Amino acid sequence: MAYGVYCTLGQTKWARGNYSSSNKLTGTIYSDKLKTSAFNLTGYTLKVRIFKRWYNHDYFNKTADIVVAASGTWSYAVAQHEMPTTPGVYLLSIELSKSGEVMNTFPEEFTIVEMPTA
């Protein structure tokens, strides 16, 4: 097992209230700090976790789809009312699990942005 796994997010910001089956939350998981070697996701279950620093609970905890296991890519189609409703800076981590193993990527900043309404 690697010492750590790292994630690059396809989106570091998300507009409050947005959801889509086609415009998904995406990312790539790497096995090295420089993010040059993709982590092979074969056999893993992935959970997207969004939380606040110093809090002991998740605001979002959903099972993601593996897009291409060998490339370390994943996606999640956000449904209505799933994302945190309070704008602000959160942390996002991917939990990887399989029989006898659980590990989390080092957290990345993820911002929920307030958007104007019509």
PyRosetta script that sets phi, psi and omega in degrees:
from pyrosetta import init, pose_from_sequence

init()
pose = pose_from_sequence("MAYGVYCTLGQTKWARGNYSSSNKLTGTIYSDKLKTSAFNLTGYTLKVRIFKRWYNHDYFNKTADIVVAASGTWSYAVAQHEMPTTPGVYLLSIELSKSGEVMNTFPEEFTIVEMPTA")
pose.set_psi(1, 141.0)
pose.set_omega(1, 179.4)
pose.set_phi(2, -71.4)
pose.set_psi(2, 152.5)
pose.set_omega(2, 177.3)
pose.set_phi(3, -61.4)
pose.set_psi(3, -41.4)
pose.set_omega(3, -179.6)
pose.set_phi(4, -150.9)
pose.set_psi(4, 155.8)
pose.set_omega(4, 173.5)
pose.set_phi(5, -122.1)
pose.set_psi(5, 148.1)
pose.set_omega(5, -171.8)
pose.set_phi(6, -127.5)
pose.set_psi(6, 148.8)
pose.set_omega(6, -177.9)
pose.set_phi(7, -124.9)
pose.set_psi(7, 138.1)
pose.set_omega(7, 167.9)
pose.set_phi(8, -110.4)
pose.set_psi(8, 127.8)
pose.set_omega(8, -178.9)
pose.set_phi(9, -89.4)
pose.set_psi(9, 142.0)
pose.set_omega(9, 173.7)
pose.set_phi(10, -72.9)
pose.set_psi(10, -27.4)
pose.set_omega(10, 178.4)
pose.set_phi(11, -134.6)
pose.set_psi(11, 121.6)
pose.set_omega(11, 176.9)
pose.set_phi(12, -97.2)
pose.set_psi(12, -5.7)
pose.set_omega(12, 177.7)
pose.set_phi(13, -132.3)
pose.set_psi(13, 147.3)
pose.set_omega(13, 179.1)
pose.set_phi(14, -140.2)
pose.set_psi(14, 131.7)
pose.set_omega(14, 179.6)
pose.set_phi(15, -74.9)
pose.set_psi(15, 129.7)
pose.set_omega(15, -179.6)
pose.set_phi(16, -54.9)
pose.set_psi(16, 131.0)
pose.set_omega(16, 178.0)
pose.set_phi(17, 89.8)
pose.set_psi(17, -10.6)
pose.set_omega(17, 179.4)
pose.set_phi(18, -72.9)
pose.set_psi(18, 144.5)
pose.set_omega(18, 172.7)
pose.set_phi(19, -156.0)
pose.set_psi(19, 153.1)
pose.set_omega(19, -176.3)
pose.set_phi(20, -169.5)
pose.set_psi(20, 143.5)
pose.set_omega(20, 174.0)
pose.set_phi(21, -87.4)
pose.set_psi(21, -12.0)
pose.set_omega(21, -178.7)
pose.set_phi(22, -112.1)
pose.set_psi(22, -31.0)
pose.set_omega(22, 177.3)
pose.set_phi(23, -96.1)
pose.set_psi(23, 85.3)
pose.set_omega(23, -169.8)
pose.set_phi(24, -90.6)
pose.set_psi(24, 158.5)
pose.set_omega(24, 168.4)
pose.set_phi(25, -76.0)
pose.set_psi(25, 128.9)
pose.set_omega(25, -172.9)
pose.set_phi(26, -135.7)
pose.set_psi(26, 165.3)
pose.set_omega(26, 176.0)
pose.set_phi(27, -174.1)
pose.set_psi(27, 175.4)
pose.set_omega(27, 177.5)
pose.set_phi(28, -132.4)
pose.set_psi(28, 137.2)
pose.set_omega(28, 179.7)
pose.set_phi(29, -106.1)
pose.set_psi(29, 135.5)
pose.set_omega(29, -176.9)
pose.set_phi(30, -120.7)
pose.set_psi(30, 156.5)
pose.set_omega(30, 179.8)
pose.set_phi(31, -97.4)
pose.set_psi(31, 0.4)
pose.set_omega(31, -178.7)
pose.set_phi(32, -135.5)
pose.set_psi(32, 154.2)
pose.set_omega(32, -176.6)
pose.set_phi(33, -61.5)
pose.set_psi(33, -32.7)
pose.set_omega(33, 179.6)
pose.set_phi(34, -78.6)
pose.set_psi(34, -5.9)
pose.set_omega(34, 177.9)
pose.set_phi(35, 58.3)
pose.set_psi(35, 49.0)
pose.set_omega(35, 178.0)
pose.set_phi(36, -110.3)
pose.set_psi(36, -19.3)
pose.set_omega(36, -178.8)
pose.set_phi(37, -117.3)
pose.set_psi(37, 114.5)
pose.set_omega(37, 179.4)
pose.set_phi(38, -63.8)
pose.set_psi(38, 143.7)
pose.set_omega(38, 176.6)
pose.set_phi(39, -89.3)
pose.set_psi(39, 126.9)
pose.set_omega(39, -179.4)
pose.set_phi(40, -74.5)
pose.set_psi(40, 119.4)
pose.set_omega(40, -174.6)
pose.set_phi(41, -91.4)
pose.set_psi(41, 6.1)
pose.set_omega(41, -178.2)
pose.set_phi(42, -56.1)
pose.set_psi(42, 126.3)
pose.set_omega(42, 178.0)
pose.set_phi(43, 87.1)
pose.set_psi(43, -5.8)
pose.set_omega(43, -178.3)
pose.set_phi(44, -93.8)
pose.set_psi(44, 152.2)
pose.set_omega(44, 166.5)
pose.set_phi(45, -106.2)
pose.set_psi(45, 136.6)
pose.set_omega(45, -177.3)
pose.set_phi(46, -113.7)
pose.set_psi(46, 136.5)
pose.set_omega(46, 172.9)
pose.set_phi(47, -122.6)
pose.set_psi(47, 131.1)
pose.set_omega(47, 174.3)
pose.set_phi(48, -87.5)
pose.set_psi(48, 122.6)
pose.set_omega(48, -179.3)
pose.set_phi(49, -118.5)
pose.set_psi(49, 125.9)
pose.set_omega(49, 175.4)
pose.set_phi(50, -118.4)
pose.set_psi(50, 129.2)
pose.set_omega(50, -175.1)
pose.set_phi(51, -150.5)
pose.set_psi(51, 167.5)
pose.set_omega(51, 176.1)
pose.set_phi(52, -98.6)
pose.set_psi(52, 147.4)
pose.set_omega(52, 175.8)
pose.set_phi(53, -60.1)
pose.set_psi(53, 136.6)
pose.set_omega(53, 178.4)
pose.set_phi(54, 72.7)
pose.set_psi(54, 9.2)
pose.set_omega(54, 175.9)
pose.set_phi(55, -105.6)
pose.set_psi(55, 149.5)
pose.set_omega(55, -175.8)
pose.set_phi(56, -104.7)
pose.set_psi(56, 24.4)
pose.set_omega(56, 176.4)
pose.set_phi(57, -141.5)
pose.set_psi(57, 156.8)
pose.set_omega(57, 178.0)
pose.set_phi(58, -88.4)
pose.set_psi(58, 142.9)
pose.set_omega(58, 170.7)
pose.set_phi(59, -89.1)
pose.set_psi(59, -17.2)
pose.set_omega(59, -175.9)
pose.set_phi(60, -153.1)
pose.set_psi(60, 128.5)
pose.set_omega(60, -179.6)
pose.set_phi(61, -150.4)
pose.set_psi(61, 95.3)
pose.set_omega(61, -173.0)
pose.set_phi(62, -131.9)
pose.set_psi(62, 147.4)
pose.set_omega(62, 178.5)
pose.set_phi(63, -78.7)
pose.set_psi(63, 125.0)
pose.set_omega(63, -178.3)
pose.set_phi(64, -93.6)
pose.set_psi(64, 160.3)
pose.set_omega(64, 174.9)
pose.set_phi(65, -91.9)
pose.set_psi(65, 139.9)
pose.set_omega(65, 172.3)
pose.set_phi(66, -85.5)
pose.set_psi(66, 124.5)
pose.set_omega(66, -178.8)
pose.set_phi(67, -83.6)
pose.set_psi(67, -60.5)
pose.set_omega(67, 174.9)
pose.set_phi(68, -134.6)
pose.set_psi(68, 107.0)
pose.set_omega(68, -173.9)
pose.set_phi(69, -56.9)
pose.set_psi(69, -46.8)
pose.set_omega(69, -176.5)
pose.set_phi(70, -66.0)
pose.set_psi(70, -23.8)
pose.set_omega(70, 179.7)
pose.set_phi(71, -94.1)
pose.set_psi(71, -3.2)
pose.set_omega(71, 178.3)
pose.set_phi(72, 73.0)
pose.set_psi(72, 17.9)
pose.set_omega(72, -174.7)
pose.set_phi(73, -95.0)
pose.set_psi(73, 146.6)
pose.set_omega(73, -178.7)
pose.set_phi(74, -142.5)
pose.set_psi(74, 164.5)
pose.set_omega(74, 175.8)
pose.set_phi(75, -152.1)
pose.set_psi(75, 159.9)
pose.set_omega(75, 174.4)
pose.set_phi(76, -146.2)
pose.set_psi(76, 125.7)
pose.set_omega(76, 176.9)
pose.set_phi(77, -86.1)
pose.set_psi(77, 108.9)
pose.set_omega(77, -177.2)
pose.set_phi(78, -72.1)
pose.set_psi(78, 127.0)
pose.set_omega(78, 177.3)
pose.set_phi(79, -92.4)
pose.set_psi(79, 165.7)
pose.set_omega(79, -178.9)
pose.set_phi(80, -59.2)
pose.set_psi(80, 136.4)
pose.set_omega(80, 177.0)
pose.set_phi(81, 67.9)
pose.set_psi(81, 18.3)
pose.set_omega(81, 179.4)
pose.set_phi(82, -89.6)
pose.set_psi(82, -38.0)
pose.set_omega(82, -177.3)
pose.set_phi(83, -71.9)
pose.set_psi(83, 155.7)
pose.set_omega(83, 174.0)
pose.set_phi(84, -55.0)
pose.set_psi(84, 144.1)
pose.set_omega(84, -176.2)
pose.set_phi(85, -94.3)
pose.set_psi(85, -13.7)
pose.set_omega(85, 179.8)
pose.set_phi(86, -92.9)
pose.set_psi(86, 119.7)
pose.set_omega(86, 177.5)
pose.set_phi(87, -60.8)
pose.set_psi(87, 149.5)
pose.set_omega(87, 178.1)
pose.set_phi(88, 152.5)
pose.set_psi(88, -178.0)
pose.set_omega(88, -179.8)
pose.set_phi(89, -93.9)
pose.set_psi(89, 126.0)
pose.set_omega(89, 178.9)
pose.set_phi(90, -119.0)
pose.set_psi(90, 178.1)
pose.set_omega(90, 170.8)
pose.set_phi(91, -116.6)
pose.set_psi(91, 144.0)
pose.set_omega(91, 178.9)
pose.set_phi(92, -124.7)
pose.set_psi(92, 132.2)
pose.set_omega(92, 178.7)
pose.set_phi(93, -136.7)
pose.set_psi(93, 149.8)
pose.set_omega(93, 175.6)
pose.set_phi(94, -106.5)
pose.set_psi(94, 125.3)
pose.set_omega(94, 175.8)
pose.set_phi(95, -93.0)
pose.set_psi(95, 123.0)
pose.set_omega(95, 178.1)
pose.set_phi(96, -105.9)
pose.set_psi(96, 129.1)
pose.set_omega(96, 179.5)
pose.set_phi(97, -140.7)
pose.set_psi(97, 147.0)
pose.set_omega(97, 169.5)
pose.set_phi(98, -156.5)
pose.set_psi(98, 174.9)
pose.set_omega(98, -175.3)
pose.set_phi(99, -50.0)
pose.set_psi(99, 119.9)
pose.set_omega(99, 176.5)
pose.set_phi(100, 78.6)
pose.set_psi(100, 11.1)
pose.set_omega(100, -175.1)
pose.set_phi(101, -152.2)
pose.set_psi(101, 132.4)
pose.set_omega(101, 172.1)
pose.set_phi(102, -140.6)
pose.set_psi(102, 130.5)
pose.set_omega(102, 175.0)
pose.set_phi(103, -148.5)
pose.set_psi(103, 155.3)
pose.set_omega(103, -179.7)
pose.set_phi(104, -119.9)
pose.set_psi(104, 145.7)
pose.set_omega(104, 172.6)
pose.set_phi(105, -70.0)
pose.set_psi(105, 154.6)
pose.set_omega(105, 173.3)
pose.set_phi(106, -64.6)
pose.set_psi(106, 137.0)
pose.set_omega(106, -173.5)
pose.set_phi(107, -63.3)
pose.set_psi(107, 145.1)
pose.set_omega(107, 174.4)
pose.set_phi(108, -115.7)
pose.set_psi(108, 146.5)
pose.set_omega(108, 175.8)
pose.set_phi(109, -68.5)
pose.set_psi(109, 138.7)
pose.set_omega(109, -178.9)
pose.set_phi(110, -140.7)
pose.set_psi(110, 124.2)
pose.set_omega(110, -173.0)
pose.set_phi(111, -110.4)
pose.set_psi(111, 129.9)
pose.set_omega(111, 170.5)
pose.set_phi(112, -94.5)
pose.set_psi(112, 120.5)
pose.set_omega(112, -172.9)
pose.set_phi(113, -105.7)
pose.set_psi(113, 134.6)
pose.set_omega(113, 174.4)
pose.set_phi(114, -76.2)
pose.set_psi(114, 133.9)
pose.set_omega(114, 179.7)
pose.set_phi(115, -116.4)
pose.set_psi(115, 151.3)
pose.set_omega(115, 177.4)
pose.set_phi(116, -65.0)
pose.set_psi(116, 149.9)
pose.set_omega(116, 176.6)
pose.set_phi(117, -105.8)
pose.set_psi(117, 157.9)
pose.set_omega(117, -177.7)
pose.set_phi(118, -75.2)
pose.dump_pdb("model.pdb")
